[in-house]
Amino acid sequence: MHVCSQGIVPERWKQITDIMLEKNPRDSRCHQLWITALFERDLNHAKRVLIRRCLMHFLEDKKMLPEMQFGSRRGRQCPSAVLRKVFSNEYVHLLKQTAAFVENDAVGCFDRLVNNLILMVLKKLGLPSSIT
């Protein structure tokens, strides 16, 4: 074990197992595989709770979250996001106008995000070093 700025890091937290899953059944060509990292369960939970909480507070304080972001935000719930979208569509329909809506969603892209790069950018924007 070694001591970091947050405390003691168990040796088992330093090991990550990478597995490859087929995107399409029976197609094991390397460009058709997803690479997934498996962390210790308690490490994954700690990252989810501690880092997410600190990161969300930081992003909220700096007003860096778009208005359309409802997930994981205090006072915002999924039904509100759906209702807002329905009302927006109805409003445009009633006015008989043409409109375009932009929705940025990274649900299908998380395996392509470079977490270390994202944390470096957030640190440059003022995220405390203890989180990164």
N, CA, C and O atoms as CSV, one atom per row, in Angstrom:
chain,resi,resn,atom,element,x,y,z
A,1,MET,N,N,0.835,-1.188,0.000
A,1,MET,CA,C,0.000,0.000,0.000
A,1,MET,C,C,0.877,1.247,0.000
A,1,MET,O,O,1.978,1.245,0.550
A,2,HIS,N,N,0.381,2.302,-0.618
A,2,HIS,CA,C,1.072,3.582,-0.539
A,2,HIS,C,C,0.067,4.664,-0.201
A,2,HIS,O,O,-1.131,4.509,-0.435
A,3,VAL,N,N,0.556,5.744,0.343
A,3,VAL,CA,C,-0.320,6.827,0.787
A,3,VAL,C,C,-0.432,7.856,-0.326
A,3,VAL,O,O,0.578,8.283,-0.887
A,4,CYS,N,N,-1.655,8.254,-0.647
A,4,CYS,CA,C,-1.877,9.313,-1.626
A,4,CYS,C,C,-2.542,10.481,-0.902
A,4,CYS,O,O,-2.708,10.442,0.317
A,5,SER,N,N,-2.920,11.507,-1.640
A,5,SER,CA,C,-3.480,12.702,-1.006
A,5,SER,C,C,-4.819,12.429,-0.322
A,5,SER,O,O,-5.230,13.193,0.551
A,6,GLN,N,N,-5.497,11.358,-0.702
A,6,GLN,CA,C,-6.793,11.045,-0.112
A,6,GLN,C,C,-6.707,9.999,0.987
A,6,GLN,O,O,-7.672,9.818,1.730
A,7,GLY,N,N,-5.585,9.309,1.113
A,7,GLY,CA,C,-5.479,8.261,2.122
A,7,GLY,C,C,-4.649,7.109,1.617
A,7,GLY,O,O,-3.709,7.299,0.845
A,8,ILE,N,N,-4.997,5.905,2.054
A,8,ILE,CA,C,-4.241,4.710,1.704
A,8,ILE,C,C,-4.946,3.993,0.561
A,8,ILE,O,O,-6.166,3.836,0.571
A,9,VAL,N,N,-4.163,3.560,-0.425
A,9,VAL,CA,C,-4.702,2.858,-1.583
A,9,VAL,C,C,-4.321,1.384,-1.487
A,9,VAL,O,O,-3.134,1.063,-1.542
A,10,PRO,N,N,-5.290,0.475,-1.347
A,10,PRO,CA,C,-4.977,-0.957,-1.287
A,10,PRO,C,C,-4.333,-1.445,-2.590
A,10,PRO,O,O,-4.637,-0.936,-3.669
A,11,GLU,N,N,-3.457,-2.416,-2.481
A,11,GLU,CA,C,-2.765,-2.969,-3.655
A,11,GLU,C,C,-3.770,-3.495,-4.684
A,11,GLU,O,O,-3.562,-3.336,-5.887
A,12,ARG,N,N,-4.854,-4.118,-4.219
A,12,ARG,CA,C,-5.815,-4.698,-5.164
A,12,ARG,C,C,-6.512,-3.635,-6.005
A,12,ARG,O,O,-7.051,-3.951,-7.065
A,13,TRP,N,N,-6.513,-2.377,-5.553
A,13,TRP,CA,C,-7.102,-1.299,-6.331
A,13,TRP,C,C,-6.207,-0.890,-7.489
A,13,TRP,O,O,-6.659,-0.193,-8.398
A,14,LYS,N,N,-4.961,-1.306,-7.475
A,14,LYS,CA,C,-4.019,-0.933,-8.532
A,14,LYS,C,C,-4.090,-1.886,-9.717
A,14,LYS,O,O,-3.478,-1.632,-10.754
A,15,GLN,N,N,-4.832,-2.983,-9.573
A,15,GLN,CA,C,-4.956,-3.972,-10.635
A,15,GLN,C,C,-6.285,-3.791,-11.363
A,15,GLN,O,O,-7.340,-3.696,-10.735
A,16,ILE,N,N,-6.223,-3.746,-12.682
A,16,ILE,CA,C,-7.429,-3.632,-13.506
A,16,ILE,C,C,-7.406,-4.772,-14.504
A,16,ILE,O,O,-6.368,-5.052,-15.104
A,17,THR,N,N,-8.523,-5.424,-14.687
A,17,THR,CA,C,-8.632,-6.501,-15.663
A,17,THR,C,C,-9.379,-5.972,-16.874
A,17,THR,O,O,-10.506,-5.490,-16.759
A,18,ASP,N,N,-8.746,-6.064,-18.037
A,18,ASP,CA,C,-9.396,-5.670,-19.288
A,18,ASP,C,C,-9.968,-6.911,-19.946
A,18,ASP,O,O,-9.284,-7.926,-20.075
A,19,ILE,N,N,-11.231,-6.829,-20.362
A,19,ILE,CA,C,-11.846,-7.937,-21.094
A,19,ILE,C,C,-12.355,-7.405,-22.422
A,19,ILE,O,O,-12.623,-6.212,-22.566
A,20,MET,N,N,-12.484,-8.293,-23.379
A,20,MET,CA,C,-12.988,-7.920,-24.700
A,20,MET,C,C,-14.291,-8.674,-24.945
A,20,MET,O,O,-14.350,-9.897,-24.818
A,21,LEU,N,N,-15.321,-7.933,-25.293
A,21,LEU,CA,C,-16.640,-8.503,-25.555
A,21,LEU,C,C,-16.995,-8.310,-27.023
A,21,LEU,O,O,-16.668,-7.287,-27.624
A,22,GLU,N,N,-17.660,-9.292,-27.584
A,22,GLU,CA,C,-18.084,-9.186,-28.981
A,22,GLU,C,C,-19.225,-8.193,-29.108
A,22,GLU,O,O,-20.200,-8.259,-28.359
A,23,LYS,N,N,-19.105,-7.268,-30.061
A,23,LYS,CA,C,-20.205,-6.342,-30.338
A,23,LYS,C,C,-21.339,-7.109,-31.006
A,23,LYS,O,O,-22.511,-6.925,-30.677
A,24,ASN,N,N,-20.978,-7.960,-31.936
A,24,ASN,CA,C,-21.945,-8.788,-32.653
A,24,ASN,C,C,-21.639,-10.253,-32.347
A,24,ASN,O,O,-20.479,-10.662,-32.400
A,25,PRO,N,N,-22.646,-11.034,-32.034
A,25,PRO,CA,C,-22.403,-12.453,-31.723
A,25,PRO,C,C,-21.655,-13.160,-32.854
A,25,PRO,O,O,-21.943,-12.961,-34.034
A,26,ARG,N,N,-20.706,-13.975,-32.469
A,26,ARG,CA,C,-19.902,-14.788,-33.383
A,26,ARG,C,C,-19.026,-13.990,-34.332
A,26,ARG,O,O,-18.615,-14.508,-35.370
A,27,ASP,N,N,-18.732,-12.737,-33.998
A,27,ASP,CA,C,-17.805,-11.929,-34.803
A,27,ASP,C,C,-16.692,-11.453,-33.873
A,27,ASP,O,O,-16.821,-10.421,-33.214
A,28,SER,N,N,-15.606,-12.210,-33.825
A,28,SER,CA,C,-14.538,-11.911,-32.872
A,28,SER,C,C,-13.348,-11.194,-33.515
A,28,SER,O,O,-12.251,-11.194,-32.956
A,29,ARG,N,N,-13.558,-10.582,-34.683
A,29,ARG,CA,C,-12.484,-9.774,-35.269
A,29,ARG,C,C,-12.203,-8.601,-34.335
A,29,ARG,O,O,-13.121,-8.044,-33.732
A,30,CYS,N,N,-10.920,-8.228,-34.218
A,30,CYS,CA,C,-10.537,-7.276,-33.164
A,30,CYS,C,C,-11.234,-5.925,-33.284
A,30,CYS,O,O,-11.486,-5.289,-32.261
A,31,HIS,N,N,-11.557,-5.461,-34.490
A,31,HIS,CA,C,-12.249,-4.176,-34.610
A,31,HIS,C,C,-13.741,-4.299,-34.287
A,31,HIS,O,O,-14.458,-3.299,-34.266
A,32,GLN,N,N,-14.206,-5.522,-34.036
A,32,GLN,CA,C,-15.598,-5.747,-33.664
A,32,GLN,C,C,-15.735,-6.121,-32.183
A,32,GLN,O,O,-16.737,-6.709,-31.776
A,33,LEU,N,N,-14.720,-5.774,-31.384
A,33,LEU,CA,C,-14.752,-6.086,-29.958
A,33,LEU,C,C,-14.772,-4.805,-29.128
A,33,LEU,O,O,-14.173,-3.802,-29.516
A,34,TRP,N,N,-15.455,-4.839,-27.993
A,34,TRP,CA,C,-15.437,-3.739,-27.031
A,34,TRP,C,C,-14.442,-4.105,-25.942
A,34,TRP,O,O,-14.458,-5.231,-25.446
A,35,ILE,N,N,-13.590,-3.187,-25.570
A,35,ILE,CA,C,-12.668,-3.410,-24.470
A,35,ILE,C,C,-13.267,-2.756,-23.230
A,35,ILE,O,O,-13.586,-1.567,-23.232
A,36,THR,N,N,-13.412,-3.537,-22.186
A,36,THR,CA,C,-14.004,-3.053,-20.949
A,36,THR,C,C,-13.041,-3.299,-19.796
A,36,THR,O,O,-12.463,-4.380,-19.687
A,37,ALA,N,N,-12.868,-2.307,-18.940
A,37,ALA,CA,C,-12.000,-2.440,-17.766
A,37,ALA,C,C,-12.843,-2.830,-16.563
A,37,ALA,O,O,-13.875,-2.218,-16.290
A,38,LEU,N,N,-12.396,-3.850,-15.850
A,38,LEU,CA,C,-13.074,-4.288,-14.637
A,38,LEU,C,C,-12.253,-3.854,-13.426
A,38,LEU,O,O,-11.080,-4.209,-13.301
A,39,PHE,N,N,-12.875,-3.087,-12.540
A,39,PHE,CA,C,-12.236,-2.620,-11.319
A,39,PHE,C,C,-12.765,-3.425,-10.148
A,39,PHE,O,O,-13.797,-4.087,-10.255
A,40,GLU,N,N,-12.058,-3.370,-9.033
A,40,GLU,CA,C,-12.580,-3.956,-7.798
A,40,GLU,C,C,-13.920,-3.289,-7.495
A,40,GLU,O,O,-14.102,-2.096,-7.739
A,41,ARG,N,N,-14.836,-4.061,-6.971
A,41,ARG,CA,C,-16.193,-3.552,-6.738
A,41,ARG,C,C,-16.204,-2.353,-5.796
A,41,ARG,O,O,-16.897,-1.370,-6.057
A,42,ASP,N,N,-15.443,-2.422,-4.702
A,42,ASP,CA,C,-15.458,-1.317,-3.747
A,42,ASP,C,C,-14.745,-0.080,-4.291
A,42,ASP,O,O,-15.103,1.044,-3.938
A,43,LEU,N,N,-13.737,-0.274,-5.150
A,43,LEU,CA,C,-13.082,0.870,-5.799
A,43,LEU,C,C,-14.054,1.546,-6.757
A,43,LEU,O,O,-14.167,2.772,-6.778
A,44,ASN,N,N,-14.747,0.748,-7.540
A,44,ASN,CA,C,-15.707,1.300,-8.492
A,44,ASN,C,C,-16.793,2.082,-7.763
A,44,ASN,O,O,-17.205,3.151,-8.213
A,45,HIS,N,N,-17.255,1.548,-6.639
A,45,HIS,CA,C,-18.281,2.242,-5.856
A,45,HIS,C,C,-17.738,3.549,-5.275
A,45,HIS,O,O,-18.415,4.576,-5.308
A,46,ALA,N,N,-16.516,3.506,-4.744
A,46,ALA,CA,C,-15.904,4.715,-4.173
A,46,ALA,C,C,-15.739,5.778,-5.247
A,46,ALA,O,O,-16.017,6.952,-5.002
A,47,LYS,N,N,-15.292,5.384,-6.432
A,47,LYS,CA,C,-15.142,6.342,-7.530
A,47,LYS,C,C,-16.488,6.952,-7.893
A,47,LYS,O,O,-16.603,8.158,-8.112
A,48,ARG,N,N,-17.491,6.106,-7.953
A,48,ARG,CA,C,-18.815,6.586,-8.345
A,48,ARG,C,C,-19.356,7.583,-7.328
A,48,ARG,O,O,-19.888,8.626,-7.706
A,49,VAL,N,N,-19.226,7.275,-6.058
A,49,VAL,CA,C,-19.795,8.124,-5.020
A,49,VAL,C,C,-18.962,9.376,-4.796
A,49,VAL,O,O,-19.476,10.491,-4.890
A,50,LEU,N,N,-17.681,9.198,-4.501
A,50,LEU,CA,C,-16.838,10.330,-4.116
A,50,LEU,C,C,-16.509,11.259,-5.275
A,50,LEU,O,O,-16.721,12.469,-5.193
A,51,ILE,N,N,-15.992,10.690,-6.348
A,51,ILE,CA,C,-15.579,11.530,-7.472
A,51,ILE,C,C,-16.796,12.180,-8.130
A,51,ILE,O,O,-16.772,13.371,-8.443
A,52,ARG,N,N,-17.854,11.404,-8.337
A,52,ARG,CA,C,-19.046,11.974,-8.981
A,52,ARG,C,C,-19.609,13.113,-8.146
A,52,ARG,O,O,-19.974,14.162,-8.676
A,53,ARG,N,N,-19.679,12.898,-6.827
A,53,ARG,CA,C,-20.239,13.934,-5.961
A,53,ARG,C,C,-19.392,15.208,-6.025
A,53,ARG,O,O,-19.926,16.303,-6.207
A,54,CYS,N,N,-18.076,15.064,-5.877
A,54,CYS,CA,C,-17.186,16.234,-5.937
A,54,CYS,C,C,-17.231,16.891,-7.310
A,54,CYS,O,O,-17.259,18.116,-7.425
A,55,LEU,N,N,-17.237,16.066,-8.344
A,55,LEU,CA,C,-17.245,16.594,-9.700
A,55,LEU,C,C,-18.545,17.337,-9.999
A,55,LEU,O,O,-18.521,18.410,-10.602
A,56,MET,N,N,-19.671,16.779,-9.583
A,56,MET,CA,C,-20.951,17.447,-9.834
A,56,MET,C,C,-21.044,18.771,-9.085
A,56,MET,O,O,-21.546,19.752,-9.632
A,57,HIS,N,N,-20.564,18.814,-7.831
A,57,HIS,CA,C,-20.573,20.081,-7.089
A,57,HIS,C,C,-19.689,21.111,-7.787
A,57,HIS,O,O,-20.060,22.279,-7.901
A,58,PHE,N,N,-18.531,20.678,-8.248
A,58,PHE,CA,C,-17.616,21.577,-8.954
A,58,PHE,C,C,-18.282,22.125,-10.220
A,58,PHE,O,O,-18.274,23.332,-10.458
A,59,LEU,N,N,-18.856,21.235,-11.024
A,59,LEU,CA,C,-19.488,21.658,-12.276
A,59,LEU,C,C,-20.691,22.569,-12.014
A,59,LEU,O,O,-20.908,23.532,-12.750
A,60,GLU,N,N,-21.468,22.275,-10.976
A,60,GLU,CA,C,-22.614,23.131,-10.622
A,60,GLU,C,C,-22.133,24.513,-10.186
A,60,GLU,O,O,-22.674,25.528,-10.625
A,61,ASP,N,N,-21.116,24.552,-9.322
A,61,ASP,CA,C,-20.603,25.835,-8.813
A,61,ASP,C,C,-20.052,26.711,-9.929
A,61,ASP,O,O,-20.213,27.931,-9.906
A,62,LYS,N,N,-19.400,26.084,-10.907
A,62,LYS,CA,C,-18.799,26.824,-12.021
A,62,LYS,C,C,-19.786,27.067,-13.163
A,62,LYS,O,O,-19.437,27.655,-14.187
A,63,LYS,N,N,-21.027,26.602,-12.971
A,63,LYS,CA,C,-22.079,26.738,-14.002
A,63,LYS,C,C,-21.611,26.197,-15.346
A,63,LYS,O,O,-21.779,26.835,-16.385
A,64,MET,N,N,-21.018,25.001,-15.301
A,64,MET,CA,C,-20.468,24.374,-16.499
A,64,MET,C,C,-21.397,23.315,-17.090
A,64,MET,O,O,-21.075,22.709,-18.111
A,65,LEU,N,N,-22.543,23.091,-16.455
A,65,LEU,CA,C,-23.484,22.096,-16.975
A,65,LEU,C,C,-24.526,22.792,-17.842
A,65,LEU,O,O,-25.039,23.847,-17.471
A,66,PRO,N,N,-24.835,22.215,-18.977
A,66,PRO,CA,C,-25.856,22.830,-19.825
A,66,PRO,C,C,-27.234,22.732,-19.184
A,66,PRO,O,O,-27.483,21.853,-18.358
A,67,GLU,N,N,-28.106,23.618,-19.561
A,67,GLU,CA,C,-29.465,23.656,-19.016
A,67,GLU,C,C,-30.204,22.341,-19.280
A,67,GLU,O,O,-31.061,21.938,-18.494
A,68,MET,N,N,-29.869,21.678,-20.387
A,68,MET,CA,C,-30.555,20.438,-20.760
A,68,MET,C,C,-30.124,19.237,-19.911
A,68,MET,O,O,-30.762,18.186,-19.971
A,69,GLN,N,N,-29.060,19.376,-19.125
A,69,GLN,CA,C,-28.557,18.271,-18.304
A,69,GLN,C,C,-29.445,18.080,-17.084
A,69,GLN,O,O,-29.514,18.958,-16.224
A,70,PHE,N,N,-30.117,16.952,-17.002
A,70,PHE,CA,C,-30.993,16.672,-15.868
A,70,PHE,C,C,-30.451,15.553,-14.996
A,70,PHE,O,O,-30.684,15.562,-13.787
A,71,GLY,N,N,-29.738,14.595,-15.562
A,71,GLY,CA,C,-29.244,13.454,-14.808
A,71,GLY,C,C,-28.260,13.846,-13.718
A,71,GLY,O,O,-27.382,14.680,-13.936
A,72,SER,N,N,-28.408,13.245,-12.549
A,72,SER,CA,C,-27.506,13.410,-11.400
A,72,SER,C,C,-27.454,14.837,-10.869
A,72,SER,O,O,-26.458,15.221,-10.255
A,73,ARG,N,N,-28.494,15.627,-11.087
A,73,ARG,CA,C,-28.508,17.000,-10.587
A,73,ARG,C,C,-29.624,17.160,-9.570
A,73,ARG,O,O,-30.740,16.677,-9.761
A,74,ARG,N,N,-29.299,17.846,-8.491
A,74,ARG,CA,C,-30.271,18.091,-7.431
A,74,ARG,C,C,-31.430,18.932,-7.966
A,74,ARG,O,O,-31.216,19.932,-8.652
A,75,GLY,N,N,-32.633,18.527,-7.653
A,75,GLY,CA,C,-33.812,19.286,-8.037
A,75,GLY,C,C,-34.261,19.056,-9.475
A,75,GLY,O,O,-35.204,19.698,-9.939
A,76,ARG,N,N,-33.600,18.154,-10.179
A,76,ARG,CA,C,-33.987,17.863,-11.567
A,76,ARG,C,C,-34.238,16.374,-11.694
A,76,ARG,O,O,-33.417,15.550,-11.290
A,77,GLN,N,N,-35.379,16.045,-12.259
A,77,GLN,CA,C,-35.761,14.645,-12.374
A,77,GLN,C,C,-36.087,14.308,-13.815
A,77,GLN,O,O,-36.393,15.190,-14.618
A,78,CYS,N,N,-36.019,13.035,-14.133
A,78,CYS,CA,C,-36.277,12.562,-15.492
A,78,CYS,C,C,-37.647,13.011,-16.025
A,78,CYS,O,O,-37.720,13.483,-17.160
A,79,PRO,N,N,-38.734,12.882,-15.250
A,79,PRO,CA,C,-40.031,13.330,-15.778
A,79,PRO,C,C,-40.020,14.811,-16.168
A,79,PRO,O,O,-40.702,15.206,-17.114
A,80,SER,N,N,-39.257,15.624,-15.453
A,80,SER,CA,C,-39.179,17.050,-15.791
A,80,SER,C,C,-38.527,17.253,-17.152
A,80,SER,O,O,-38.956,18.103,-17.931
A,81,ALA,N,N,-37.490,16.472,-17.436
A,81,ALA,CA,C,-36.824,16.583,-18.731
A,81,ALA,C,C,-37.762,16.180,-19.857
A,81,ALA,O,O,-37.803,16.830,-20.902
A,82,VAL,N,N,-38.516,15.108,-19.644
A,82,VAL,CA,C,-39.468,14.643,-20.656
A,82,VAL,C,C,-40.569,15.676,-20.856
A,82,VAL,O,O,-40.930,15.993,-21.989
A,83,LEU,N,N,-41.102,16.200,-19.756
A,83,LEU,CA,C,-42.161,17.200,-19.831
A,83,LEU,C,C,-41.684,18.459,-20.562
A,83,LEU,O,O,-42.414,19.034,-21.369
A,84,ARG,N,N,-40.470,18.870,-20.273
A,84,ARG,CA,C,-39.905,20.047,-20.931
A,84,ARG,C,C,-39.805,19.834,-22.451
A,84,ARG,O,O,-40.101,20.734,-23.237
A,85,LYS,N,N,-39.388,18.639,-22.842
A,85,LYS,CA,C,-39.277,18.330,-24.267
A,85,LYS,C,C,-40.652,18.318,-24.931
A,85,LYS,O,O,-40.820,18.851,-26.028
A,86,VAL,N,N,-41.625,17.713,-24.270
A,86,VAL,CA,C,-42.990,17.668,-24.816
A,86,VAL,C,C,-43.550,19.082,-24.955
A,86,VAL,O,O,-44.116,19.424,-25.993
A,87,PHE,N,N,-43.395,19.902,-23.920
A,87,PHE,CA,C,-43.889,21.283,-23.976
A,87,PHE,C,C,-43.209,22.079,-25.089
A,87,PHE,O,O,-43.862,22.857,-25.784
A,88,SER,N,N,-41.918,21.889,-25.257
A,88,SER,CA,C,-41.196,22.600,-26.318
A,88,SER,C,C,-41.725,22.213,-27.687
A,88,SER,O,O,-41.946,23.073,-28.540
A,89,ASN,N,N,-41.927,20.919,-27.897
A,89,ASN,CA,C,-42.461,20.457,-29.177
A,89,ASN,C,C,-43.881,20.979,-29.410
A,89,ASN,O,O,-44.212,21.402,-30.518
A,90,GLU,N,N,-44.705,20.950,-28.388
A,90,GLU,CA,C,-46.077,21.436,-28.501
A,90,GLU,C,C,-46.112,22.941,-28.789
A,90,GLU,O,O,-46.924,23.410,-29.587
A,91,TYR,N,N,-45.237,23.678,-28.142
A,91,TYR,CA,C,-45.165,25.129,-28.338
A,91,TYR,C,C,-44.837,25.457,-29.788
A,91,TYR,O,O,-45.475,26.313,-30.400
A,92,VAL,N,N,-43.847,24.776,-30.329
A,92,VAL,CA,C,-43.469,24.998,-31.738
A,92,VAL,C,C,-44.621,24.595,-32.655
A,92,VAL,O,O,-44.904,25.278,-33.640
A,93,HIS,N,N,-45.282,23.489,-32.330
A,93,HIS,CA,C,-46.402,23.023,-33.145
A,93,HIS,C,C,-47.556,24.032,-33.129
A,93,HIS,O,O,-48.146,24.318,-34.171
A,94,LEU,N,N,-47.876,24.570,-31.946
A,94,LEU,CA,C,-48.963,25.539,-31.832
A,94,LEU,C,C,-48.673,26.827,-32.600
A,94,LEU,O,O,-49.574,27.429,-33.184
A,95,LEU,N,N,-47.400,27.243,-32.592
A,95,LEU,CA,C,-47.016,28.452,-33.318
A,95,LEU,C,C,-46.835,28.209,-34.813
A,95,LEU,O,O,-46.628,29.145,-35.586
A,96,LYS,N,N,-46.917,26.939,-35.206
A,96,LYS,CA,C,-46.741,26.542,-36.613
A,96,LYS,C,C,-45.425,27.078,-37.172
A,96,LYS,O,O,-45.366,27.644,-38.264
A,97,GLN,N,N,-44.377,26.876,-36.379
A,97,GLN,CA,C,-43.048,27.317,-36.786
A,97,GLN,C,C,-42.140,26.109,-36.959
A,97,GLN,O,O,-42.433,25.009,-36.489
A,98,THR,N,N,-41.042,26.344,-37.638
A,98,THR,CA,C,-40.022,25.320,-37.789
A,98,THR,C,C,-38.985,25.518,-36.684
A,98,THR,O,O,-38.606,26.647,-36.371
A,99,ALA,N,N,-38.539,24.431,-36.110
A,99,ALA,CA,C,-37.554,24.536,-35.028
A,99,ALA,C,C,-36.586,23.365,-35.105
A,99,ALA,O,O,-36.867,22.337,-35.722
A,100,ALA,N,N,-35.464,23.545,-34.476
A,100,ALA,CA,C,-34.468,22.473,-34.360
A,100,ALA,C,C,-34.047,22.390,-32.898
A,100,ALA,O,O,-33.855,23.412,-32.239
A,101,PHE,N,N,-33.907,21.188,-32.407
A,101,PHE,CA,C,-33.471,20.969,-31.033
A,101,PHE,C,C,-32.153,20.210,-31.062
A,101,PHE,O,O,-32.008,19.240,-31.806
A,102,VAL,N,N,-31.202,20.644,-30.264
A,102,VAL,CA,C,-29.904,19.984,-30.171
A,102,VAL,C,C,-29.841,19.238,-28.848
A,102,VAL,O,O,-30.095,19.810,-27.788
A,103,GLU,N,N,-29.502,17.969,-28.919
A,103,GLU,CA,C,-29.346,17.175,-27.710
A,103,GLU,C,C,-27.978,16.509,-27.750
A,103,GLU,O,O,-27.668,15.749,-28.667
A,104,ASN,N,N,-27.177,16.802,-26.757
A,104,ASN,CA,C,-25.853,16.194,-26.648
A,104,ASN,C,C,-25.923,15.061,-25.645
A,104,ASN,O,O,-26.189,15.285,-24.464
A,105,ASP,N,N,-25.684,13.850,-26.109
A,105,ASP,CA,C,-25.812,12.694,-25.251
A,105,ASP,C,C,-24.633,11.757,-25.509
A,105,ASP,O,O,-24.414,11.334,-26.644
A,106,ALA,N,N,-23.878,11.434,-24.469
A,106,ALA,CA,C,-22.693,10.589,-24.618
A,106,ALA,C,C,-22.939,9.159,-24.165
A,106,ALA,O,O,-21.987,8.427,-23.893
A,107,VAL,N,N,-24.211,8.745,-24.080
A,107,VAL,CA,C,-24.512,7.418,-23.564
A,107,VAL,C,C,-23.769,6.332,-24.336
A,107,VAL,O,O,-23.230,5.407,-23.728
A,108,GLY,N,N,-23.733,6.425,-25.641
A,108,GLY,CA,C,-23.069,5.404,-26.444
A,108,GLY,C,C,-21.590,5.650,-26.649
A,108,GLY,O,O,-20.943,4.908,-27.387
A,109,CYS,N,N,-21.044,6.660,-26.024
A,109,CYS,CA,C,-19.654,7.041,-26.285
A,109,CYS,C,C,-18.724,6.878,-25.096
A,109,CYS,O,O,-17.540,7.194,-25.211
A,110,PHE,N,N,-19.209,6.398,-23.962
A,110,PHE,CA,C,-18.364,6.356,-22.767
A,110,PHE,C,C,-17.126,5.497,-22.954
A,110,PHE,O,O,-16.093,5.769,-22.342
A,111,ASP,N,N,-17.206,4.466,-23.786
A,111,ASP,CA,C,-16.023,3.634,-23.999
A,111,ASP,C,C,-14.980,4.343,-24.856
A,111,ASP,O,O,-13.850,3.866,-24.964
A,112,ARG,N,N,-15.332,5.461,-25.463
A,112,ARG,CA,C,-14.394,6.212,-26.290
A,112,ARG,C,C,-13.822,7.445,-25.585
A,112,ARG,O,O,-12.925,8.096,-26.120
A,113,LEU,N,N,-14.325,7.772,-24.401
A,113,LEU,CA,C,-13.825,8.922,-23.660
A,113,LEU,C,C,-12.484,8.592,-23.012
A,113,LEU,O,O,-12.297,7.498,-22.480
A,114,VAL,N,N,-11.560,9.536,-23.059
A,114,VAL,CA,C,-10.248,9.359,-22.436
A,114,VAL,C,C,-10.307,10.037,-21.069
A,114,VAL,O,O,-10.139,11.251,-20.956
A,115,ASN,N,N,-10.549,9.231,-20.034
A,115,ASN,CA,C,-10.791,9.778,-18.701
A,115,ASN,C,C,-9.642,10.637,-18.194
A,115,ASN,O,O,-9.883,11.696,-17.615
A,116,ASN,N,N,-8.399,10.209,-18.395
A,116,ASN,CA,C,-7.264,10.994,-17.907
A,116,ASN,C,C,-7.218,12.361,-18.581
A,116,ASN,O,O,-6.908,13.361,-17.934
A,117,LEU,N,N,-7.520,12.411,-19.864
A,117,LEU,CA,C,-7.539,13.679,-20.594
A,117,LEU,C,C,-8.658,14.580,-20.079
A,117,LEU,O,O,-8.462,15.784,-19.911
A,118,ILE,N,N,-9.817,14.004,-19.831
A,118,ILE,CA,C,-10.950,14.774,-19.297
A,118,ILE,C,C,-10.589,15.367,-17.933
A,118,ILE,O,O,-10.872,16.536,-17.670
A,119,LEU,N,N,-9.964,14.561,-17.064
A,119,LEU,CA,C,-9.584,15.057,-15.745
A,119,LEU,C,C,-8.532,16.152,-15.838
A,119,LEU,O,O,-8.551,17.096,-15.048
A,120,MET,N,N,-7.597,16.035,-16.809
A,120,MET,CA,C,-6.582,17.082,-16.990
A,120,MET,C,C,-7.232,18.393,-17.418
A,120,MET,O,O,-6.846,19.459,-16.939
A,121,VAL,N,N,-8.207,18.325,-18.309
A,121,VAL,CA,C,-8.911,19.531,-18.756
A,121,VAL,C,C,-9.675,20.144,-17.590
A,121,VAL,O,O,-9.636,21.359,-17.399
A,122,LEU,N,N,-10.371,19.319,-16.805
A,122,LEU,CA,C,-11.112,19.826,-15.650
A,122,LEU,C,C,-10.177,20.424,-14.609
A,122,LEU,O,O,-10.517,21.417,-13.965
A,123,LYS,N,N,-8.999,19.826,-14.440
A,123,LYS,CA,C,-8.017,20.386,-13.505
A,123,LYS,C,C,-7.567,21.758,-13.989
A,123,LYS,O,O,-7.398,22.676,-13.187
A,124,LYS,N,N,-7.372,21.902,-15.296
A,124,LYS,CA,C,-6.996,23.194,-15.878
A,124,LYS,C,C,-8.106,24.228,-15.648
A,124,LYS,O,O,-7.829,25.419,-15.511
A,125,LEU,N,N,-9.360,23.766,-15.606
A,125,LEU,CA,C,-10.494,24.662,-15.369
A,125,LEU,C,C,-10.711,24.956,-13.895
A,125,LEU,O,O,-11.578,25.754,-13.540
A,126,GLY,N,N,-9.915,24.306,-13.020
A,126,GLY,CA,C,-10.009,24.616,-11.595
A,126,GLY,C,C,-10.454,23.482,-10.696
A,126,GLY,O,O,-10.648,23.697,-9.499
A,127,LEU,N,N,-10.624,22.271,-11.233
A,127,LEU,CA,C,-10.995,21.131,-10.405
A,127,LEU,C,C,-9.874,20.867,-9.409
A,127,LEU,O,O,-8.712,20.800,-9.810
A,128,PRO,N,N,-10.187,20.713,-8.119
A,128,PRO,CA,C,-9.137,20.495,-7.118
A,128,PRO,C,C,-8.308,19.246,-7.427
A,128,PRO,O,O,-8.839,18.244,-7.908
A,129,SER,N,N,-7.022,19.311,-7.152
A,129,SER,CA,C,-6.096,18.203,-7.411
A,129,SER,C,C,-6.487,16.958,-6.630
A,129,SER,O,O,-6.228,15.842,-7.080
A,130,SER,N,N,-7.100,17.130,-5.476
A,130,SER,CA,C,-7.468,15.964,-4.650
A,130,SER,C,C,-8.483,15.070,-5.369
A,130,SER,O,O,-8.551,13.873,-5.093
A,131,ILE,N,N,-9.258,15.631,-6.274
A,131,ILE,CA,C,-10.230,14.816,-7.019
A,131,ILE,C,C,-9.552,14.113,-8.172
A,131,ILE,O,O,-9.856,12.955,-8.458
A,132,THR,N,N,-8.623,14.808,-8.851
A,132,THR,CA,C,-7.955,14.202,-9.994
A,132,THR,C,C,-6.869,13.258,-9.552
A,132,THR,O,O,-6.197,12.654,-10.389
